[in-house]
Amino acid sequence: MPSKSWWIFLNSFVGFFNFAFAGDPYVYYDWTISYITASPLGVQQQVIAIDGHFPGPILEATTNWNVVVNVKNDLDEPVLLTWNGIQHRKNSWQDGVLGTNCPIPAGWNWTYVFQVKDQIGSFFYFPSTNFQRAAGGYGGIIVNNRDVIPVPFGNPDGDITLSIGDWFVKSHKDLRKNIENGVDLGSPDGILFNGLGPYRYDSTIVPDGIPYQVINVEPGKTYRFRVHNVGISTSLNFRIQNHNLLLVETEGSYTVQQNYTNMDIHVGQSYSFLVTMDQIGSNDYYIVASPRFVNSTKASGVAILHYSNSQGPASGPLPDLPNESDPSFSMNQARSIRMNVSAGAARPNPQGSFKYGEITVTDVYLLQNRPPELIDGKRCTTLNGISFFTPSTPLKLAQQYNILGIYKLDFPNRPMNRPPIVDTSVINGTYKGFIEIILQNNDTTVQSYHLDGYAFFVVGMDYGVWTENSRNVYNKWDGVARSTTQVFPEAWTAILVYLDNAGLWNLRAQNLDSWYLGQEVYLSVVNPEVSEKTELPLPENTIYCGVLSSLQKDQAQRVKFSGAPPVPLVTITVFIAFIFAFVGTFMR
């Protein structure tokens, strides 16, 4: 029988083992961002790939898992990846935008470490700097439910990610130069499906020899389609010939399950549909993404849905677009998307338990945009008359080191009656306050807006100018919670946000031309109770720039990626060997 000392040792070891491996699981990715040559529209051009793939690999994790992504930058310019819709609870250090992170210089690597805390659903990542999203660098994100949280629909027979988006044959460098010089993007050269051009549904429109996306399915089975508009400026209408789209989730919220024949998906938005292969025809079917609200003579994006028993190619005209002359169609469709308040969320409590309509609003911000205009001879876009200036020192680092003069907490809550200016003005949010934001679009195109760090409740939208009386039409019960919302031309959209996630968070136009010219602002949410730990500390591998450049350590000294578990395998091996030796001693 082992001695008492052995049991003491064993209990100590078990305690150490539990400590070493406690917490939520880790998933590791090691990515290289580089240029490759591709011809998605039949014209050879340089695109941004991840590990040689365009689009990049799907990042998949489960609620509350920790994600480690090492990024090596093999481009010829700095880069950052941002995680569209991932909230980074207490951890805006990992957000991957210039207000919170110094960009990763060419030839360097940096390791993102974050937790997909209390989230489920469909999201995507993309490069946030230098207009690079126009060249690719994007990919899907899937956050699965934990087993203890039920999914409000049957387990699908397959999971399919579709990254759809407008595409230009000009390089991202030429496009950003044009934008700076007052040349609008114009209509896209085409629409891509997962980095591939259109199927040749019309030989007079689509050139021969363009590779296209084929989705292979089995008759009678049901698949989950996760569809992301990763483009830079164009709203798209998504539809599948002769098939219904059962909407079940958008950007982390389960929705009331409704069938649609098509869905307008605006820049930066993500949707999940269940699609049942219920057709008995013998041919393939079109999957279509067509430009909306723009005058475009270019081809729609067309992929192919291929049944295993198909006897021939897809045929006939593409399924019809909604009536472009009816401005109310898309808005009414958006209003019809409601949160499923009876479904579970990432946490074991009903989504509807958060009765946002009964909470007193603490702050109101009316954010008004305008078309591009000249400010001191430079082309700019604005919110409330302010075009955001990005300083060389990230705002979050300036906040951490108490550096004055980098930014000001004075962003106005109403449009200012003054000439537009360029400034680094930040919204001073109230921690655990409830903020109402009205987005008033005075531009001539549909604009999308995204808020990092949060899912907000979309409570209303309408044409015209928002007034205090507009609150009478708000949805105060089951407005969908998401991170990106559209605002139609000469219209408004109202959102409500509960500011419980401390940090510095980017509110931006998802339309890349508007964002690049200054249509963004940051929201600072600071807990006044310094004794309560509501933010994670500064990462050890922080990159320093601007006025803090002198703090930068050598590249070789910074955190490196490791595919090992939290305790290195060699340590575990040695420790287990030691245990066996120790056991042998006690058992003799």
N, C-alpha and C positions, 0 to 999 in steps of 0.2 A: 504494500500500500504506500502511495507517495506520502512524503512527510508534510507537515503543516506548512513548512517553508515553501514547498512546491506549490501548494494551493494559493498561497499569498502571491507568489510570483506569477502564477497563471492568471489570477484575477487582475493583477497589475497589467499584464500583457494585453488581456482582453480590453481593459480600460483604455490602454494606449491605442489598440487597433480600432476601437470604436471612435476614439478621438480623431485618429488619423484619417478615417474614412467617413466621418460623420458629414451630414449635410446632403445637398442635392447632387445628382450625378453631373459629370462634365462631358461635353462633347467638343472635339478638337478639329480645327481646320487649319491647313497650311496653304496659303494662296499666293501666287505670283501674278501681279497685274502687269500686263505687257501689251504691246501692239502685235497684231497679226494682220495678214492680208486676207481679205474676203471680198466676195462680190454678191452681196445680198440682193441687189437689184440689177445684176448683170454688168455692173461697172466695178472694176477692181479698185478697192480703197483700203485705207488703214482703219482698223477698228480696235477697240480696247477689249481684250479677253482676260479671263481669269483662268490660270492653269491651262492656257491654250484654248479655252472654250468660250464661245460667244453664242448665247448668253453664258454667264458664269454658272457654276454648280448651285444646286438648291441647298440652302442651309436648313437643316431639319433638327428640331429639338422638341422637348416636351415641357409643358408648364413647369416653371420653377427650376429647370435645368440651368446649369452654368455653361456659357458658350465662350470658347477661346478661339479667336481667329487671328492667326499671324499673317500679316500682309507684307509682302516684299514688293517694293515699287520699282519695276523695270521700265517705267515710262521715262520720257525726257523732261518731265515737269512734276512738281509736287502733286500729291493726291490725298484724298480722304474718302473713306467709305462711310455713308450714313445708312441707318437701318430704318427704313420708312415704316412707321407704326410701332416699332419696338419702344417701350416706354422708359427703359433704363431706370427703374425705380431707384431713387437716391443717388443716381450715378450719371449725371450729365457729362462726366469726363469721357464717356465712351460714345457720345452722340455722333461724332464725326462730322461736325460743321465748324466753320472758321471762327465762330464766336466762342467755342469751347475747346478746340484743339488746334495746335500748330499742325500744318500739313506735313505729311511724310515726304521728305526730300527724295528726289530721284536717287536710286541706288540704295536706299535705306529700307529697313523693315520696322514695323511696329505691331505690337500684339494687343488686340482688343480683348478685354475680359468683361463680360456682362452676364446678367441673369435675366432670363425671360420670365420675370416674376409676375404671377397672377395674370397671365395672358394665354389666349388660344387664338388660332386663326391663321389668316393668309396675309402675308406682308412681302416686301421686297427690299433689296439693298441696291445702292447705286453710288457712283462717285459724285461728291457734292461740290467739287471745285472746278474752276477753269472751263466751264461749259462741257466737261468731259462726258456727261450723260448722253450727249448727242453722238458720241462715238461708241457707246456700249458700256461695258463694265458693270452691268446690272444682272440680277438673278433673283429667284424666288426665295422666300422664307416660309417655312411651315412650322407652326407651333402646335403640337398635338395635345389633346387632353390627357391629364393623369387618369388612371383607370378608375379612381374613386369618383370622378366627375362624369356623369352620363352625357352622351352626345344626343341631341334631340332628333336624330334620324338614324336609320339603319346603316350599318357599316357598308360603305360602297365597295364595289368590286375592283375599283382601281382609282388612283389619284393622279390627275393630269394637271400640270402647270403650263399655262400659256402666257408668255410675256408678249404683249402686243404693243405697237407704238409706231408713231410716224418716223420717217427716216429720210435723211438728206444725203446726197452723194458728196456734197462738200465736206471737208474735214471740220472737226469741231473748232479748230483754230481759225479757219476761214470764217466760219459762222459767227464766232464771237467777235471777230474783227468787223464783220459786216454790221452786227448789232451795235457796236460802239460807234460806227460811222454813220448810223442812221438808216441802214438798209434793213428792212424788215425781213423776217424769215421767209414770208410767202408760203404758198402751199407746199406740202412735203412732196418729195419725189416718189414716195410709195409708203406702204404700211407693211411692217414685218410681223411674222409669227415666229417667235423663238429664234430670231436672227435670220430667218429665211424669207425670201420674197414670195410673190403670189403664184399660186397655181395658174396655169395658162387657160383660164376659163374663156378668154376672148382673144383670139390670135391677132386682132387689130389693136389691142391695148397692151397685152403682156408679151414681151419678147420671148423667143424660144430659148431653152437651155438654162432657165433660172431654177435652182433647187427650191423645193417647197416642203412644208411640213405635212407629214402624214401621221394621223392618230389612229392606231389600230385598236379595234374594239370587237367584243363578242356580242352577237345578237342576244337580246333579252336581259343583258346585264346593265347595271347602273354605275356611273362613274362620277366622281367629284372633279369638276373643272374649276381650278383656281386661276382666275384671269386678272392680270395686272396691266394697267396702262402705264408702261414705262417710257412713253414718248416724251417729247419736250414741249409741244404746244397744241396738239390736236386732240379734241374730244373724238371718241370712236364709238360707233354703234356695233355691238357684238351680237351675232346670231348664228344659229346652226340650222341649215336647211331641213325642214320637215320635223324638227325636234323642239320640244319645250325645254325651257331653262327654269328649273325650280330653284329659286334663290333661297339659300340657307344661311349665309354668313357674309359679312362684309367687314374687313379690317378689324377682326377680333370680336365682333358682336354677332350672335345668332339672331337671325331675322324671322319675322313672321313668314312662313313658307308660302310663297305665291309663285304661280307659273307666269313666265314672261315669254313672248316670242322673240324679243330682242331686248337689249339693255344698253343704254348710253353709259359708257364708262369714260369718265373725264380724267385728265392728266393726273397721275399719281394715285388713282383709286384702284382698289382691289375688291373682287367679288368671288364668292364660291357658289357654284350651281351644281345641282344633281341633274344629270342627264341620263335618261333611260333609253337604251337602244331598242326601241319598240317598233321600228319600221320593218316591213316585210318585203320592201323593194329589193331588187337585185343589184343596184348600183351604189357607188360611193355617194357621199353628200358633202356639200360645201360647208366650211366653217368660215365666217366672214367677219372682217372688221373694216368698217367704212368711215371715212372722215365725216364729221358732223360740224355744222355751223361755219364751214369754210367753202369757198368756191374752188373746187379741185377737179381737174380733169384727169388726174393721175389714177392709177389702178387702186382698187381696194385691196386690202390684205386678204388672201384666200388660202386656207389650208384645206386638207382633205380628211374627212371622217371615213375610215375604211372598215366596213364590216368584214369579218373573216370569211363570210359566205358571199361576198360581193362578186358579181359577174362582169362588172364594167365600170368605167369612169363616171364621175359626176357629170350631169348634163343639165341643159336648160339655163335660163337666166338666174342670176344671183337672187336670193330672197330679197324682197322689197325692203327699202329703207322706210322709216317713218316719214311722214310728210314734213319736208323741210320748211314749208310755208306756215306750219302751225307751231308758233313759238311756245304754246302751252303744253305740247305733248311731253317734252323732256322734263319740264318742271313738275308736271303732274305725276310722271313716272317716279321722279325723285321723292316726291311727297308720299308716294305709296309704300316706300320702303320703311318698315317699322321694326322696332326691336321686339324680339320674342321674349316677353317679360315672364313667361312661365318656364323658360329654359334655364338650365344651370349655366354658370359662367366658369371662369378658370378657378375661382374659389368656390367652396361648397355652400353657396348661398344663391338664391335666385337673382338674376339680373334686375328684375323689377323691384327688388327690395330697396333699391336706391331711388327714392321718390323725389326726383330732382325738381319736379314742379311745385313742391311744398317748401323748398329751401329759399331763404331770403337772399336776394342778390346783393353783394357788397360793393361791386364795382361794375361800371358800364363803360365800354369802349366802342365808339362808332369809328370804324376804320374805313376811310374812303380812298379809293385809288383813282388815278387818272392815266390817260394814255401817255406814252413817253414824251418828255419835254426837255428843253435845254435849260440847264442850271449852270451858270458861269461857263457857258460854251460847251458843256458836256451833256450828252444824252442820258437822261435819267428817268426812272419810274419812282413813284412815291406812294406812301401811305400817310394820310393826313398832312400832305405837303412836305414830308421828310423822306429823302432818299438815303437809305442806310449806307454809311461809310464803314467799311470793314478795316479796323486798325491792324497793324502788324502784330500786335500783342493780343491774343484772344481775351475776350472779356472775362471769361471764367478764371483765367490765370491772373488777370489784374485784380479780380475780386479776391482770389485766394491770397495774394501777396499785398493786398491793401494799397495798390498803386493808383494814385489819383490821376485824373485827366484823361483816362482811356475812354470812358463812357460816362453818360449822365442818366440818372433815373428821373427823366422829365418828359417822357413821351406823352403827348397830349391825348386826352380821351375824346376829343372832338376835332374835326378838321379846323385848321388855323386860318384865320383871315389875314393872310400875309403871303408874300411870294414864296415859292418852294425853296427849300434849302437842302444841302447835303450835311448830314450830322450822324453821330453815333448816340442816338437817344434810345433808352430802354424803358419798357413798361415796368413799373414797380408793383409787382403783384403782392397780394396779401396771403400769407401762408394759411391754408385751410379756409380761404375765402371762396366765394362763389361768384365768378366773373361772367358777365354777359358781353359777348363780342358781336357787333353787327358789322358785317362785311358789305360795304356798298360799292358796287362795281360801276364806275362811270366810264369804263372802257367800252369798246365796240365788239369785244370778243369774250367768250366764256373764259373765266379765270378760275383756277383751283387754288385753294389755300390749305396749308398743312401746318399742324402744331406738333412739334416734337414733345415727348415726355407725357403725353396725355391722349385719352380718347375723350372727345367732347360730344355733347348731345346736340344734334341738329334739330332745332325746335321750330324753325320757320323759314320760308323763302317766298318771295313774290316780286313781281315787276314794279317799277316805280321807285320812289324815294321812301326810305324807312322813316316812320314817325313814331311817337310814343303810342299811338293807337294801334300800331302794327302788332303790339303784344297780344291784342285780342284774338289773333289767329294762331298764336303759338300752340304747338303740341306739347302739353305739359305732362304727358303720361308715358308714351312709348316711342318718342323720337329716337332714332337709331344713334348709337354711340360709335363714332369712327374718328379717324385722324386727318382725313382729307375731305373737303367739301367743295362743291362747285358753286360759283356765283355767276348767274347769267348776265348778259349785257344789259345795262340800264336796269338792274335789279339788285336785290339784297338777299343775304342769307344770315340768319341769327343762330349763334351757338352758345351753349352754356358749359362752363368748365369749372370743376371743383379742384382747386389748387392745393392738392395734398402731396404733390411730388416736388420736394425741394430741389432746387437747381437753377440753372440758366438755360432757357429753352427757346428754340428758334420757331418763330411764326413767319411763314414765307409763302410767296406765290410759287406754286408748283410749275407753272408755265416758265420754262427755263429762261426765255428772253426777258420776261418781267423780273424774275428773281435776279438775274445777272446785272440788270441795270439799277437795282437798289430797292426792289419792293419786298422788304422783309423788316422784321423788328425782333428783338429778343425780349423775353419775359423773365424777369428775375423773381424767384420765389425763395425767400429766406425765412427760416424758422427763427423768431426772435428769442426763443428759449435755447440759449447756447448749451445748456446742460443736456438737452435731448439730442441724441445722435440721429439726425435726419438725413445726412449726406455721407457718402463714403469718402474716405480721405483721398488726397492727391495720389494718383498712381505712381509707383516707383519708376516706371518707364516713361514718364512724361517727357515729351519733346518740348523744348523751350525755344522761343523765337521773340522777335521784337525787342523790347527793352529788357527782357529776361534772357536774352541769348547767352549771356555769360554763364548761366547756370547749366548749360547743356554739357552733359558728359560725352565721352567718346562713344561712337556708335557701338563699338565692341563691348561696352560695359552695360548696355541696356538689356532689358528682359528679352530672352530668346524663346522661340516656340519650342515646346516639347510635346511629343505625343504620349508622354508617360502619364500615369494617373497622378493625383495630388502628391502621393508619396512615391519617389522614384522606385522603379522595379528593382534596381540593384540593391537599394536599401532594404526592401522587403525580403529579397532573396537572402541577403546576409543575415537579417534579423531572424528569419525562419530557421536558417542553418544553426544560428546560435541557440534558438529554442530547442531544436532537436538534441543538440549537444548537452544543453542544460537538463533536458528531460532524461537523457541517458544517465547523467550523473545522479539524479535523484532516484531513478528507478533501480539503481544497482543494489 
